Amino acid sequence: MPPRYGGPDWETVDISTADFNKDGWPDLLMGTEKNYVECGIQLLLNNGNGTFRDATSQVPQRIPKTSLNAPCWIIWLMLADIDGDGWTDFIMVGVGQESRLFLNKGNARFIDGTDLLPVTVWDSFNSFSFSSIHPGDVDRDGDLDLFLCSGAREFFVAKNLKINTAARRP
């Protein structure tokens, strides 16, 4: 295994697995943090022989450093083909930072697609307040919608109005 993102004094708090580059081998996506002040995402691609190579540079990261009064922590990395292009994307849900969408544009190369998330919900309820975001076809129309939870008090469904809009984005 390559060294942990951030170094040996960081902790891995979430591990998700999918074949991000479609080579037939399960890859690893990990949320890491240090003292709840810094956090990051690490992508490890499976070499097919029991080893992994670090491909973290293929995930754009602009996660701000915070303070102990405003913790930084990645709670979940939710995997799904959000844009319907056949590549596994992911949503990062965290504490002390906005929830973010990462679109796999092929061969485990990601772009930040956060601007495609539901603006009305983001503006009204603050993207920092979501404790969980789960993709699923809530309305059974063949595309992925988002079920969002803000603590244990408020729940929202963000309906996907345009299937594959993100897939056509440059």
N, CA, C and O of each residue as an XYZ file, in Angstrom:
680
protein
N       0.837     -1.184      0.000
C       0.000      0.000      0.000
C       0.883      1.249      0.000
O       1.900      1.288      0.693
N       0.504      2.255     -0.764
C       1.237      3.528     -0.709
C       1.027      4.193      0.657
O       0.105      3.836      1.390
N       1.881      5.155      0.992
C       1.694      5.875      2.257
C       0.324      6.560      2.303
O      -0.237      6.929      1.271
N      -0.193      6.718      3.504
C      -1.487      7.372      3.710
C      -1.410      8.842      3.311
O      -0.408      9.513      3.558
N      -2.485      9.333      2.690
C      -2.591     10.748      2.348
C      -2.365     11.583      3.606
O      -2.981     11.330      4.641
N      -1.501     12.555      3.520
C      -1.223     13.436      4.642
C      -0.076     12.983      5.520
O       0.561     13.805      6.179
N       0.198     11.678      5.541
C       1.306     11.170      6.341
C       0.855     10.198      7.415
O      -0.340      9.956      7.579
N       1.816      9.638      8.149
C       1.509      8.584      9.118
C       0.707      9.061     10.330
O       0.098      8.241     11.018
N       0.692     10.370     10.607
C      -0.065     10.857     11.753
C      -1.518     11.203     11.393
O      -2.258     11.711     12.235
N      -1.924     10.933     10.162
C      -3.316     11.109      9.741
C      -4.065      9.806      9.991
O      -3.453      8.751     10.156
N      -5.405      9.887     10.017
C      -6.250      8.712     10.215
C      -7.137      8.504      9.000
O      -7.562      9.468      8.362
N      -7.413      7.257      8.681
C      -8.378      6.929      7.643
C      -9.729      6.725      8.328
O      -9.856      5.874      9.209
N     -10.742      7.507      7.926
C     -12.046      7.456      8.592
C     -13.140      6.848      7.718
O     -14.225      6.547      8.217
N     -12.880      6.664      6.438
C     -13.860      6.026      5.561
C     -13.125      5.374      4.399
O     -12.190      5.950      3.843
N     -13.550      4.173      4.037
C     -12.999      3.478      2.878
C     -14.167      2.971      2.042
O     -15.052      2.282      2.550
N     -14.162      3.314      0.765
C     -15.158      2.827     -0.185
C     -14.420      2.140     -1.322
O     -13.272      2.472     -1.617
N     -15.078      1.192     -1.953
C     -14.421      0.455     -3.027
C     -15.295      0.381     -4.268
O     -16.508      0.189     -4.173
N     -14.676      0.533     -5.428
C     -15.324      0.415     -6.736
C     -14.222      0.264     -7.774
O     -13.055      0.541     -7.494
N     -14.589     -0.169     -8.954
C     -13.625     -0.256    -10.053
C     -13.680      1.070    -10.814
O     -14.384      1.184    -11.817
N     -12.945      2.059    -10.340
C     -13.013      3.413    -10.886
C     -12.432      3.532    -12.290
O     -12.836      4.416    -13.045
N     -11.490      2.659    -12.658
C     -10.868      2.750    -13.975
C     -11.266      1.603    -14.904
O     -10.701      1.460    -15.988
N     -12.228      0.791    -14.491
C     -12.792     -0.307    -15.292
C     -11.749     -1.288    -15.814
O     -11.795     -1.702    -16.972
N     -10.803     -1.655    -14.943
C      -9.820     -2.663    -15.336
C     -10.139     -4.034    -14.741
O      -9.367     -4.980    -14.895
N     -11.292     -4.133    -14.057
C     -11.712     -5.399    -13.479
C     -11.247     -5.631    -12.048
O     -11.549     -6.674    -11.468
N     -10.518     -4.679    -11.466
C     -10.002     -4.823    -10.110
C     -10.595     -3.744     -9.208
O     -10.722     -2.596     -9.634
N     -10.963     -4.089     -7.959
C     -11.534     -3.091     -7.049
C     -10.476     -2.103     -6.564
O      -9.405     -2.493     -6.098
N     -10.799     -0.823     -6.683
C      -9.927      0.259     -6.244
C     -10.434      0.781     -4.900
O     -11.536      0.430     -4.477
N      -9.644      1.611     -4.230
C     -10.000      2.136     -2.916
C     -10.088      3.654     -2.944
O      -9.231      4.324     -3.518
N     -11.129      4.189     -2.321
C     -11.298      5.624     -2.128
C     -11.400      5.835     -0.625
O     -12.264      5.251      0.030
N     -10.525      6.667     -0.079
C     -10.450      6.799      1.372
C     -10.546      8.254      1.808
O      -9.945      9.141      1.202
N     -11.319      8.482      2.876
C     -11.377      9.781      3.534
C     -10.397      9.768      4.690
O     -10.407      8.844      5.504
N      -9.551     10.785      4.770
C      -8.537     10.856      5.821
C      -8.658     12.182      6.562
O      -9.228     13.145      6.049
N      -8.119     12.217      7.766
C      -8.129     13.461      8.539
C      -6.970     13.475      9.525
O      -6.391     12.442      9.862
N      -6.651     14.704      9.980
C      -5.621     14.883     10.999
C      -6.169     15.824     12.061
O      -6.402     17.005     11.804
N      -6.371     15.289     13.249
C      -6.806     16.078     14.406
C      -8.080     16.885     14.155
O      -8.305     17.904     14.808
N      -8.906     16.440     13.223
C     -10.164     17.112     12.869
C      -9.943     18.550     12.395
O     -10.862     19.367     12.452
N      -8.736     18.863     11.931
C      -8.407     20.195     11.433
C      -8.135     20.164      9.933
O      -8.435     21.119      9.216
N      -7.559     19.048      9.466
C      -7.285     18.880      8.042
C      -7.878     17.550      7.595
O      -7.908     16.581      8.354
N      -8.348     17.520      6.356
C      -8.850     16.254      5.823
C      -8.614     16.209      4.315
O      -8.361     17.230      3.676
N      -8.703     15.010      3.772
C      -8.468     14.845      2.351
C      -9.005     13.525      1.844
O      -9.477     12.690      2.616
N      -8.929     13.348      0.549
C      -9.404     12.143     -0.114
C      -8.210     11.477     -0.783
O      -7.422     12.138     -1.458
N      -8.079     10.172     -0.595
C      -7.007      9.420     -1.233
C      -7.617      8.374     -2.158
O      -8.527      7.645     -1.761
N      -7.119      8.299     -3.391
C      -7.549      7.317     -4.370
C      -6.392      6.359     -4.632
O      -5.304      6.776     -5.028
N      -6.643      5.064     -4.406
C      -5.644      4.040     -4.672
C      -6.192      3.108     -5.740
O      -7.263      2.524     -5.572
N      -5.460      2.969     -6.838
C      -5.868      2.095     -7.931
C      -5.173      0.747     -7.792
O      -3.975      0.671     -7.521
N      -5.944     -0.300     -7.981
C      -5.483     -1.676     -7.832
C      -4.622     -2.058     -9.039
O      -5.040     -1.885    -10.184
N      -3.431     -2.573     -8.780
C      -2.533     -3.014     -9.852
C      -2.851     -4.421    -10.344
O      -2.258     -4.879    -11.321
N      -3.780     -5.117     -9.682
C      -4.165     -6.456    -10.090
C      -3.263     -7.559     -9.585
O      -3.435     -8.726     -9.935
N      -2.290     -7.182     -8.751
C      -1.353     -8.188     -8.222
C      -1.231     -8.108     -6.702
O      -0.239     -8.558     -6.129
N      -2.240     -7.536     -6.058
C      -2.224     -7.397     -4.606
C      -1.608     -6.098     -4.119
O      -1.508     -5.875     -2.912
N      -1.189     -5.230     -5.048
C      -0.630     -3.933     -4.677
C      -1.507     -2.821     -5.252
O      -2.336     -3.047     -6.133
N      -1.298     -1.615     -4.726
C      -2.052     -0.438     -5.173
C      -1.090      0.682     -5.509
O       0.011      0.753     -4.963
N      -1.512      1.561     -6.415
C      -0.736      2.759     -6.728
C      -1.572      3.983     -6.368
O      -2.797      3.966     -6.491
N      -0.912      5.027     -5.931
C      -1.596      6.241     -5.503
C      -1.994      7.075     -6.712
O      -1.142      7.447     -7.519
N      -3.282      7.370     -6.841
C      -3.798      8.202     -7.927
C      -4.550      9.401     -7.360
O      -5.451      9.940     -8.003
N      -4.177      9.809     -6.159
C      -4.844     10.919     -5.479
C      -4.813     12.195     -6.310
O      -5.734     13.006     -6.218
N      -3.796     12.388     -7.102
C      -3.690     13.604     -7.933
C      -4.810     13.680     -8.972
O      -5.020     14.737     -9.568
N      -5.530     12.585     -9.199
C      -6.622     12.564    -10.172
C      -7.955     13.007     -9.555
O      -8.986     13.001    -10.227
N      -7.928     13.388     -8.286
C      -9.115     13.902     -7.592
C      -8.825     15.349     -7.205
O      -7.946     15.590     -6.377
N      -9.541     16.326     -7.783
C      -9.283     17.727     -7.432
C      -9.705     18.000     -5.987
O     -10.849     17.751     -5.607
N      -8.782     18.507     -5.201
C      -9.094     18.760     -3.797
C      -8.849     20.214     -3.459
O      -7.779     20.767     -3.710
N      -9.863     20.807     -2.890
C      -9.746     22.172     -2.371
C     -10.436     22.215     -1.019
O     -11.307     23.047     -0.764
N     -10.023     21.297     -0.163
C     -10.631     21.177      1.157
C      -9.858     22.085      2.107
O      -8.665     21.879      2.330
N     -10.534     23.093      2.668
C      -9.821     24.058      3.504
C      -9.411     23.476      4.853
O     -10.089     22.613      5.410
N      -8.293     23.967      5.357
C      -7.872     23.644      6.715
C      -8.771     24.453      7.652
O      -9.100     25.602      7.356
N      -9.165     23.864      8.769
C     -10.058     24.546      9.704
C      -9.362     24.707     11.047
O      -8.136     24.637     11.119
N     -10.118     24.919     12.094
C      -9.572     25.013     13.446
C     -10.296     24.017     14.337
O     -11.281     23.409     13.917
N      -9.822     23.849     15.548
C     -10.487     22.918     16.463
C     -11.920     23.356     16.770
O     -12.762     22.531     17.124
N     -12.192     24.656     16.633
C     -13.555     25.154     16.859
C     -14.473     24.856     15.678
O     -15.694     24.864     15.831
N     -13.908     24.595     14.516
C     -14.680     24.254     13.309
C     -14.034     23.024     12.692
O     -13.185     23.156     11.811
N     -14.415     21.833     13.133
C     -13.722     20.618     12.684
C     -13.856     20.344     11.190
O     -14.811     20.764     10.536
N     -12.869     19.630     10.681
C     -12.849     19.172      9.289
C     -12.797     17.659      9.320
O     -11.854     17.067      9.845
N     -13.832     17.033      8.745
C     -13.920     15.583      8.840
C     -14.758     15.079      7.683
O     -15.847     15.600      7.441
N     -14.281     14.083      6.966
C     -15.060     13.448      5.906
C     -15.828     12.300      6.548
O     -15.236     11.346      7.054
N     -17.160     12.404      6.521
C     -17.988     11.380      7.144
C     -18.202     10.213      6.191
O     -17.979      9.060      6.560
N     -18.634     10.506      4.965
C     -18.979      9.466      3.998
C     -18.450      9.823      2.620
O     -18.349     10.995      2.258
N     -18.119      8.808      1.875
C     -17.855      8.926      0.449
C     -18.885      8.019     -0.222
O     -18.722      6.799     -0.236
N     -19.936      8.606     -0.773
C     -21.056      7.861     -1.355
C     -20.791      7.633     -2.837
O     -20.629      8.594     -3.589
N     -20.743      6.376     -3.268
C     -20.409      6.020     -4.636
C     -21.663      5.738     -5.452
O     -22.583      5.070     -4.978
N     -21.698      6.245     -6.674
C     -22.789      5.965     -7.615
C     -22.426      6.602     -8.954
O     -21.615      7.526     -9.009
N     -23.023      6.110    -10.015
C     -22.856      6.732    -11.336
C     -23.895      7.850    -11.433
O     -24.965      7.667    -12.013
N     -23.572      8.989    -10.868
C     -24.505     10.113    -10.743
C     -24.939     10.636    -12.103
O     -26.116     10.941    -12.295
N     -24.014     10.747    -13.050
C     -24.344     11.350    -14.341
C     -24.717     10.335    -15.417
O     -24.958     10.719    -16.561
N     -24.769      9.051    -15.075
C     -25.229      8.035    -16.006
C     -24.306      7.770    -17.183
O     -24.762      7.309    -18.230
N     -23.006      8.054    -17.031
C     -22.078      7.844    -18.153
C     -21.327      6.518    -18.071
O     -20.465      6.246    -18.906
N     -21.646      5.683    -17.066
C     -21.007      4.378    -16.944
C     -19.776      4.352    -16.051
O     -19.212      3.281    -15.826
N     -19.343      5.498    -15.536
C     -18.179      5.576    -14.653
C     -18.652      5.897    -13.240
O     -19.571      6.698    -13.070
N     -18.040      5.285    -12.219
C     -18.434      5.506    -10.832
C     -17.959      6.870    -10.347
O     -16.765      7.170    -10.358
N     -18.919      7.692     -9.920
C     -18.669      9.015     -9.352
C     -18.782      8.892     -7.836
O     -19.048      7.805     -7.323
N     -18.580     10.003     -7.107
C     -18.823      9.963     -5.666
C     -19.206     11.325     -5.119
O     -18.876     12.369     -5.682
N     -19.918     11.275     -3.997
C     -20.282     12.470     -3.245
C     -19.551     12.398     -1.914
O     -19.582     11.373     -1.233
N     -18.896     13.485     -1.549
C     -18.222     13.584     -0.261
C     -19.133     14.324      0.697
O     -19.556     15.444      0.412
N     -19.438     13.711      1.829
C     -20.214     14.355      2.884
C     -19.274     14.531      4.061
O     -18.648     13.572      4.512
N     -19.175     15.758      4.561
C     -18.237     16.009      5.638
C     -18.757     16.970      6.672
O     -19.857     17.507      6.545
N     -17.969     17.183      7.687
C     -18.235     18.158      8.737
C     -17.221     19.284      8.568
O     -16.039     19.025      8.344
N     -17.676     20.535      8.675
C     -16.790     21.681      8.583
C     -16.419     22.063      7.160
O     -15.464     22.809      6.945
N     -17.160     21.561      6.196
C     -16.902     21.848      4.788
C     -18.161     21.531      4.001
O     -19.045     20.825      4.486
N     -18.238     22.045      2.803
C     -19.407     21.756      1.985
C     -19.379     20.330      1.464
O     -18.312     19.760      1.235
N     -20.569     19.759      1.279
C     -20.658     18.472      0.601
C     -20.288     18.706     -0.850
O     -20.617     19.747     -1.420
N     -19.595     17.726     -1.458
C     -19.097     17.938     -2.824
C     -19.342     16.725     -3.688
O     -19.350     15.592     -3.206
N     -19.542     16.974     -4.977
C     -19.755     15.945     -5.977
C     -18.510     15.857     -6.856
O     -18.012     16.871     -7.344
N     -18.015     14.639     -7.052
C     -16.867     14.403     -7.922
C     -17.314     13.474     -9.046
O     -17.799     12.372     -8.789
N     -17.153     13.915    -10.283
C     -17.563     13.139    -11.451
C     -16.352     12.473    -12.093
O     -15.348     13.124    -12.384
N     -16.464     11.182    -12.304
C     -15.416     10.403    -12.960
C     -15.601     10.585    -14.467
O     -16.595     10.130    -15.033
N     -14.661     11.236    -15.101
C     -14.760     11.504    -16.538
C     -14.058     10.429    -17.358
O     -13.822     10.605    -18.553
N     -13.728      9.322    -16.713
C     -13.103      8.192    -17.399
C     -11.756      7.863    -16.821
O     -10.967      8.759    -16.519
N     -11.483      6.579    -16.663
C     -10.195      6.077    -16.192
C      -9.779      6.678    -14.849
O      -8.602      6.966    -14.629
N     -10.756      6.867    -13.951
C     -10.512      7.370    -12.585
C      -9.952      8.785    -12.562
O      -9.178      9.133    -11.671
N     -10.336      9.592    -13.529
C      -9.961     11.018    -13.552
C     -11.213     11.822    -13.234
O     -12.187     11.811    -13.987
N     -11.166     12.520    -12.102
C     -12.347     13.188    -11.570
C     -12.308     14.698    -11.797
O     -11.244     15.314    -11.850
N     -13.506     15.272    -11.929
C     -13.666     16.728    -11.939
C     -14.622     17.076    -10.804
O     -15.410     16.239    -10.364
N     -14.544     18.314    -10.337
C     -15.453     18.777     -9.298
C     -16.773     19.154     -9.957
O     -16.822     20.087    -10.759
N     -17.831     18.444     -9.627
C     -19.162     18.706    -10.182
C     -20.123     19.254     -9.151
O     -21.338     19.158     -9.321
N     -19.593     19.831     -8.079
C     -20.425     20.316     -6.980
C     -21.466     21.322     -7.459
O     -22.564     21.389     -6.906
N     -21.130     22.096     -8.474
C     -22.077     23.100     -8.970
C     -23.331     22.470     -9.586
O     -24.302     23.181     -9.849
N     -23.332     21.161     -9.820
C     -24.507     20.482    -10.359
C     -25.465     20.013     -9.272
O     -26.564     19.547     -9.576
N     -25.060     20.132     -8.004
C     -25.932     19.728     -6.904
C     -27.066     20.746     -6.736
O     -26.962     21.870     -7.228
N     -28.140     20.367     -6.052
C     -29.337     21.222     -5.969
C     -29.089     22.556     -5.281
O     -28.941     22.618     -4.061
N     -29.044     23.623     -6.073
C     -28.728     24.961     -5.582
C     -29.767     25.442     -4.576
O     -29.403     26.036     -3.561
N     -31.042     25.203     -4.831
C     -32.090     25.680     -3.933
C     -31.893     25.121     -2.536
O     -31.965     25.862     -1.556
N     -31.649     23.832     -2.436
C     -31.441     23.214     -1.131
C     -30.152     23.744     -0.513
O     -30.115     24.056      0.677
N     -29.082     23.848     -1.326
C     -27.791     24.327     -0.821
C     -27.927     25.733     -0.248
O     -27.465     25.997      0.862
N     -28.557     26.637     -0.999
C     -28.679     28.025     -0.548
C     -29.586     28.157      0.671
O     -29.292     28.935      1.579
N     -30.681     27.409      0.700
C     -31.656     27.541      1.777
C     -31.206     26.912      3.076
O     -31.487     27.436      4.154
N     -30.508     25.792      2.983
C     -30.210     25.047      4.197
C     -28.734     24.899      4.488
O     -28.373     24.242      5.464
N     -27.866     25.484      3.678
C     -26.433     25.478      3.913
C     -25.862     24.079      3.698
O     -26.190     23.145      4.431
N     -25.025     23.948      2.712
C     -24.450     22.645      2.363
C     -23.612     22.049      3.489
O     -23.299     20.858      3.459
N     -23.247     22.852      4.473
C     -22.471     22.339      5.597
C     -23.341     21.542      6.561
O     -22.820     20.811      7.403
N     -24.653     21.674      6.448
C     -25.539     21.071      7.439
C     -25.965     19.654      7.089
O     -26.630     19.013      7.902
N     -25.613     19.136      5.918
C     -26.039     17.784      5.557
C     -25.176     16.745      6.253
O     -23.947     16.801      6.203
N     -25.836     15.800      6.897
C     -25.113     14.728      7.562
C     -25.097     13.461      6.716
O     -24.334     12.533      6.985
N     -25.948     13.431      5.687
C     -25.983     12.263      4.828
C     -26.619     12.623      3.489
O     -27.601     13.363      3.429
N     -26.046     12.093      2.434
C     -26.593     12.247      1.082
C     -26.520     10.879      0.430
O     -25.443     10.292      0.325
N     -27.675     10.367     -0.012
C     -27.698      9.043     -0.636
C     -28.315      9.127     -2.024
O     -29.439      9.608     -2.169
N     -27.603      8.671     -3.041
C     -28.170      8.622     -4.384
C     -29.102      7.425     -4.530
O     -28.862      6.362     -3.957
N     -30.154      7.609     -5.294
C     -31.084      6.519     -5.589
C     -32.166      7.014     -6.524
O     -32.431      8.215     -6.590
N     -32.782      6.115     -7.236
C     -33.855      6.484     -8.155
C     -35.160      6.566     -7.366
O     -35.977      5.646     -7.401
N     -35.345      7.672     -6.659
C     -36.483      7.859     -5.764
C     -37.811      7.842     -6.519
O     -38.793      7.286     -6.027
N     -37.851      8.440     -7.702
C     -39.118      8.552     -8.447
C     -39.260      7.512     -9.555
O     -40.208      7.571    -10.338
N     -38.331      6.562     -9.630
C     -38.376      5.433    -10.566
C     -38.481      5.859    -12.035
O     -39.221      5.262    -12.817
N     -37.728      6.900    -12.390
C     -37.739      7.344    -13.788
C     -36.451      6.994    -14.529
O     -36.256      7.433    -15.662
N     -35.572      6.211    -13.905
C     -34.375      5.735    -14.586
C     -33.117      6.548    -14.347
O     -32.057      6.181    -14.853
N     -33.194      7.656    -13.586
C     -31.987      8.418    -13.278
C     -31.827      8.507    -11.765
O     -32.755      8.196    -11.019
N     -30.662      8.926    -11.320
C     -30.394      9.003     -9.893
C     -30.804     10.352     -9.320
O     -30.413     11.403     -9.827
N     -31.589     10.306     -8.266
C     -31.966     11.475     -7.488
C     -31.141     11.437     -6.209
O     -30.399     10.481     -5.983
N     -31.260     12.457     -5.376
C     -30.513     12.486     -4.122
C     -31.465     12.609     -2.942
O     -32.369     13.445     -2.946
N     -31.258     11.785     -1.946
C     -31.973     11.868     -0.688
C     -31.011     12.521      0.289
O     -29.936     11.980      0.546
N     -31.379     13.684      0.843
C     -30.482     14.449      1.697
C     -31.056     14.535      3.107
O     -32.261     14.706      3.290
N     -30.186     14.416      4.089
C     -30.603     14.486      5.483
C     -29.775     15.567      6.178
O     -28.550     15.602      6.063
N     -30.464     16.440      6.895
C     -29.804     17.471      7.674
C     -30.001     17.121      9.149
O     -31.056     17.387      9.724
N     -28.980     16.526      9.748
C     -29.120     16.045     11.119
C     -30.196     14.982     11.169
O     -30.295     14.157     10.261
N     -30.985     14.989     12.196
C     -32.100     14.047     12.300
C     -33.423     14.781     12.177
O     -34.473     14.225     12.501
N     -33.386     16.037     11.706
C     -34.583     16.860     11.702
C     -35.200     17.049     10.330
O     -36.422     17.004     10.195
N     -34.388     17.256      9.322
C     -34.922     17.629      8.017
C     -34.432     16.664      6.941
O     -33.261     16.285      6.904
N     -35.358     16.281      6.072
C     -35.047     15.384      4.964
C     -35.522     16.023      3.670
O     -36.564     16.677      3.636
N     -34.750     15.828      2.604
C     -35.077     16.415      1.309
C     -34.831     15.387      0.217
O     -33.998     14.493      0.367
N     -35.555     15.520     -0.871
C     -35.285     14.742     -2.066
C     -34.990     15.733     -3.175
O     -35.803     16.614     -3.458
N     -33.839     15.596     -3.798
C     -33.472     16.429     -4.939
C     -33.662     15.572     -6.187
O     -32.900     14.637     -6.433
N     -34.682     15.900     -6.965
C     -35.020     15.137     -8.154
C     -34.108     15.519     -9.306
O     -33.889     16.701     -9.570
N     -33.579     14.517     -9.988
C     -32.755     14.727    -11.167
C     -33.689     15.070    -12.324
O     -34.469     14.230    -12.773
N     -33.603     16.300    -12.799
C     -34.506     16.750    -13.854
C     -33.983     16.491    -15.251
O     -34.765     16.431    -16.199
N     -32.682     16.336    -15.397
C     -32.092     16.168    -16.728
C     -31.077     15.048    -16.684
O     -29.942     15.262    -16.259
N     -31.456     13.872    -17.109
C     -30.535     12.744    -17.098
C     -29.348     13.024    -18.017
O     -29.503     13.527    -19.130
N     -28.179     12.692    -17.528
C     -26.916     12.818    -18.265
C     -26.493     14.243    -18.569
O     -25.607     14.436    -19.401
N     -27.080     15.251    -17.937
C     -26.627     16.621    -18.146
C     -25.154     16.747    -17.785
O     -24.381     17.367    -18.516
N     -24.769     16.165    -16.669
C     -23.376     16.256    -16.228
C     -22.447     15.483    -17.155
O     -21.291     15.868    -17.327
N     -22.925     14.415    -17.746
C     -22.074     13.613    -18.620
C     -21.679     14.383    -19.873
O     -20.617     14.135    -20.443
N     -22.516     15.305    -20.303
C     -22.208     16.084    -21.507
C     -21.364     17.304    -21.203
O     -20.889     17.975    -22.120
N     -21.174     17.598    -19.937
C     -20.405     18.774    -19.533
C     -18.936     18.588    -19.908
O     -18.401     17.494    -19.727
N     -18.262     19.631    -20.430
C     -16.849     19.485    -20.824
C     -15.929     19.223    -19.663
O     -14.721     19.081    -19.853
